[in-house]
Amino acid sequence: MWSQIGTVSGGLIWGRFVGRCWGPLGIERRRWGRSGSGSRQRPASTRLLAAEGKELLAAAHRVSDACGSAGDGAILLVALMALMQNNSRLFDLTGKRVLISGGSRGLGFAIAQGFAEAGARVVVASRSPPPDPKLFHLPVDLADAGQRTGLVDKTVGLLGGIDVLFHAAGDQHRDNAERFPMDRWRSMIELHLTAAMDLSQQAARHMLEQKWGKIVLMSSIVGFQGGLRVPAYSAAKHAVIGLVQSLCNEWAGHGINVNALAPGYFATGLGEAVLNDPVRGPQILLRIPAGRAGRHDELIGPALFLASDASEYMHGQTLVIDGGWLAR
């Protein structure tokens, strides 16, 4: 419906307001098509799409005043809303079938909820169920290779297919490198890196058949730095960045986007403990240009971008959301 309204009302607007309503919106005239006397003039529509919220309403009022008709302004407002609605579909996940590993708490749970609110049907694979009845749950210890076997097939059985894999499962252990327990090293490499490859393989077998899919792996700002007393975590997150580049080289040509998300310090999730440390917490916050830790909801938008049509030409990249930490 919105697309029809946008087409019809858009045509009315361009026909009725050319020459007398550009000024209130600050839209410049541009030449399109043929040169000379045969050239046509149309608005810079990208300027319209950039307006939102209160700016839209204010723009409609200004046009109403300039054109002497509240009806004219109302028509313009409807058309602008339609244009924005069409543009917002880039981030729409309606009907998409999503598997999120580790989505029962922390940042993974926030992303799972964000995907569901964007219209996706979401399966959360984790040891404990997510506290949201809208999310499907598959109980699994993702650090156990045997329990991961067939996990994507089970998701396909529940949802009828898979469009998005988001590997958000994570764990943390801090210790000096000279005494870091090797069993914790192995379990963290298994969860952060090997499980990422395993689930990507499982998902790609379905996505290659349908010639479309999104795979998003969770890295970290520590994937660009050494970190402090987190050798296993840092090694795994560095490797994830290399993994998305490698998988991109093989699957991008088959319609599969493979990218990574690299959060900085967030008040929810694996960073919570260190942020609450009376010594390290203030040191970390002082180094962040934004002056604070991230909120869990601030990761939903970037995650939606990587899982939606908005990132269609993005392959093999790691998107950093860190309040400016790496710029320091």
C-alpha positions in Angstrom: 0.0 0.0 0.0 2.7 2.4 0.9 4.5 1.9 -2.4 1.3 2.7 -4.2 0.6 5.8 -2.1 4.2 6.9 -2.7 4.0 6.5 -6.4 0.6 8.2 -6.8 1.1 11.0 -4.3 4.7 11.4 -5.4 3.6 12.1 -9.0 1.0 14.6 -7.7 3.7 16.4 -5.8 6.2 16.7 -8.5 3.5 17.8 -10.9 1.8 20.4 -8.6 4.7 21.8 -6.7 7.6 22.3 -9.3 8.5 25.9 -9.3 6.8 27.0 -6.1 7.5 24.7 -3.3 11.3 23.9 -3.5 12.3 26.7 -1.2 10.6 25.7 2.0 12.2 22.3 1.9 15.6 23.6 0.7 15.5 21.3 -2.3 17.6 22.5 -5.2 16.7 22.1 -8.9 18.8 19.7 -10.9 18.9 19.0 -14.6 18.2 15.5 -15.7 18.0 13.9 -19.2 18.7 15.8 -22.4 20.6 19.0 -22.5 19.4 22.3 -24.0 15.7 23.1 -24.3 14.7 19.5 -23.9 16.1 19.1 -20.4 13.8 18.3 -17.5 14.0 19.4 -13.9 13.4 17.1 -10.9 14.0 17.3 -7.2 17.0 15.8 -5.5 15.1 12.9 -4.0 17.9 11.8 -1.8 17.5 15.1 0.1 13.9 14.0 0.8 14.9 10.6 2.0 17.3 12.1 4.5 14.5 13.9 6.4 12.9 12.0 9.3 10.7 12.4 12.3 10.1 15.9 13.4 11.9 17.2 10.4 9.3 15.6 8.1 6.5 17.2 9.9 8.1 20.6 10.0 8.9 20.3 6.3 5.2 19.6 5.5 4.1 22.6 7.6 6.5 24.8 5.7 5.3 23.6 2.4 1.7 24.1 3.5 2.5 27.7 4.4 4.3 28.4 1.2 1.6 26.8 -1.0 -1.3 28.2 0.9 -3.0 24.9 1.4 -3.0 22.5 4.3 -4.1 19.8 1.9 -1.0 20.3 -0.2 1.2 19.9 2.9 -0.7 16.8 4.0 -0.2 15.2 0.5 3.5 16.0 0.7 3.7 14.5 4.2 2.1 11.3 3.1 4.4 11.0 0.1 7.5 11.7 2.2 6.4 9.1 4.7 5.9 6.6 1.9 9.4 7.3 0.6 10.8 6.7 4.0 8.8 3.6 4.5 10.1 2.2 1.2 13.7 3.1 2.3 13.3 1.5 5.7 12.5 -1.9 4.1 16.3 -2.2 3.6 16.4 -3.2 7.2 13.2 -5.3 7.3 13.6 -8.9 8.3 10.0 -9.9 7.9 9.8 -13.6 7.1 13.5 -14.2 7.5 14.6 -17.3 9.2 17.4 -16.7 11.7 19.6 -18.9 13.9 21.4 -17.1 16.7 23.9 -19.0 18.7 24.3 -17.9 22.3 21.2 -15.6 22.2 19.8 -16.4 25.7 21.5 -13.5 27.5 23.6 -10.4 27.1 24.3 -8.9 23.7 23.1 -12.1 21.9 19.7 -11.9 23.5 19.4 -8.2 22.7 20.2 -9.0 19.0 17.7 -11.9 19.0 15.0 -9.6 20.3 15.9 -6.9 17.8 15.6 -9.4 14.9 12.3 -10.7 16.1 11.0 -7.1 16.4 12.2 -6.5 12.8 9.9 -9.4 11.7 12.2 -12.4 11.7 11.5 -15.8 13.1 14.4 -16.5 15.4 15.8 -19.7 16.8 18.2 -19.3 19.7 20.7 -22.1 20.3 22.1 -22.0 23.8 22.3 -24.0 27.0 19.5 -22.1 28.7 16.3 -20.8 27.1 16.0 -17.1 26.3 13.5 -15.1 28.5 11.3 -14.3 25.6 8.5 -16.7 24.5 8.6 -15.3 20.9 12.0 -16.9 20.4 12.4 -20.6 19.5 15.0 -22.5 21.6 17.3 -25.3 20.8 19.2 -26.5 23.9 22.9 -27.0 23.1 26.3 -26.6 24.5 28.0 -24.8 21.6 31.5 -25.7 22.9 30.7 -29.4 22.4 31.2 -30.4 18.8 28.9 -33.4 19.1 26.0 -31.3 20.3 26.5 -28.9 17.4 26.0 -31.7 14.9 22.9 -31.1 12.8 22.1 -27.8 14.6 21.3 -26.0 11.4 19.2 -28.9 10.1 17.2 -28.7 13.3 16.7 -25.0 12.7 15.5 -25.7 9.1 13.1 -28.3 10.5 11.6 -25.6 12.8 11.5 -22.7 10.4 11.4 -24.3 7.0 14.8 -22.9 6.0 17.6 -20.6 7.1 18.4 -17.1 5.8 20.6 -15.7 8.5 23.2 -17.3 10.9 24.5 -15.1 13.7 27.1 -16.7 15.9 27.0 -14.6 19.1 28.0 -17.3 21.6 30.9 -16.4 23.7 32.8 -16.9 27.0 35.7 -15.2 28.8 38.5 -16.2 31.1 41.1 -13.8 32.4 44.5 -14.9 33.6 48.1 -14.2 33.2 49.5 -15.8 30.1 52.1 -17.9 31.9 49.5 -19.7 34.0 46.5 -19.6 31.6 44.8 -23.0 31.8 45.2 -24.9 28.6 41.8 -26.6 29.0 40.2 -23.1 29.1 42.3 -22.2 26.0 40.9 -25.2 24.1 37.3 -24.6 25.2 37.4 -20.9 24.2 39.0 -21.6 20.8 36.3 -24.3 20.3 33.4 -21.9 21.2 34.6 -18.7 19.5 36.4 -20.0 16.4 35.7 -23.7 15.7 32.0 -23.4 16.4 31.9 -20.3 14.1 33.4 -22.4 11.2 31.3 -25.4 12.0 28.0 -23.5 12.0 29.0 -21.5 8.9 29.6 -24.7 7.1 26.3 -26.1 8.1 24.4 -22.9 7.2 26.3 -22.5 3.8 25.1 -25.9 2.6 21.6 -24.6 2.7 22.4 -21.1 1.6 24.4 -22.2 -1.5 21.3 -24.1 -2.7 19.0 -21.1 -2.3 21.8 -18.7 -3.6 21.2 -16.2 -0.7 22.1 -15.9 2.9 23.7 -13.8 5.6 26.4 -15.1 8.0 27.5 -12.8 10.8 30.2 -13.9 13.2 31.0 -12.1 16.4 34.6 -10.7 16.8 35.7 -7.9 19.1 37.9 -4.9 19.4 40.3 -7.4 21.0 40.4 -8.9 17.5 42.5 -5.9 16.5 44.6 -5.7 19.7 46.2 -8.0 22.2 44.0 -7.2 25.1 45.2 -7.7 28.7 45.1 -11.2 30.3 42.8 -12.6 27.6 45.1 -14.6 25.3 42.6 -17.2 24.2 39.9 -14.6 23.6 42.2 -12.3 21.6 43.6 -15.2 19.5 40.1 -16.4 18.7 38.7 -13.0 17.8 41.7 -12.2 15.6 41.1 -15.5 13.8 37.4 -14.8 13.3 38.3 -11.7 11.3 40.5 -13.8 9.1 37.8 -16.5 8.8 35.1 -14.1 7.5 37.6 -12.9 4.8 38.4 -16.4 3.8 34.7 -17.5 3.6 33.8 -14.3 1.7 36.3 -15.2 -1.0 34.5 -18.5 -1.6 30.8 -17.7 -1.0 30.3 -14.0 -2.0 29.9 -15.0 -5.6 27.1 -17.4 -4.6 24.9 -14.7 -2.9 26.2 -15.3 0.7 27.4 -12.3 2.7 29.9 -13.2 5.4 30.8 -10.4 7.8 31.7 -9.9 11.4 30.6 -7.5 14.2 33.2 -6.3 16.6 31.8 -4.7 19.8 33.8 -2.6 22.2 33.0 -2.5 25.9 29.3 -2.9 26.6 27.7 -2.8 30.0 25.9 -6.0 29.2 27.7 -9.2 28.3 31.4 -10.3 28.6 32.6 -6.8 29.3 30.4 -6.3 32.3 32.8 -7.9 34.8 35.9 -5.8 33.8 33.8 -2.6 33.7 32.8 -3.2 37.3 36.4 -3.7 38.3 37.3 -0.8 40.6 40.7 -0.4 38.9 40.2 -1.4 35.3 36.7 -0.1 34.9 37.6 3.6 35.3 40.8 3.1 33.1 38.7 1.7 30.3 36.0 4.4 30.4 38.7 7.1 30.4 40.1 5.7 27.2 36.8 5.5 25.3 36.3 8.8 23.4 32.5 8.5 23.9 33.2 8.5 27.6 31.0 5.6 28.4 30.3 1.9 27.8 27.9 0.9 25.1 24.2 -0.1 25.8 23.0 -3.4 24.6 20.4 -1.8 22.4 23.1 0.1 20.5 24.3 -3.1 18.9 20.9 -4.0 17.4 21.1 -1.5 14.5 24.5 -2.7 13.3 23.4 -6.3 13.6 20.2 -5.6 11.6 22.4 -3.9 8.9 24.6 -7.0 8.5 21.6 -9.3 8.5 19.4 -7.4 6.1 19.3 -6.3 2.5 21.0 -3.0 3.5 24.4 -4.8 3.5 24.0 -6.6 0.2 27.3 -5.5 -1.2 29.3 -5.8 2.0 31.5 -8.9 2.1 34.4 -10.0 4.3 34.3 -7.0 6.5 34.4 -6.5 10.3 32.1 -3.7 11.5 33.4 -2.1 14.7 31.0 -0.6 17.3 33.2 0.7 20.1 32.5 4.3 21.0 35.7 5.3 19.3 38.0 2.9 21.3 40.2 1.9 18.3 40.5 5.5 17.1 42.3 6.5 20.3 
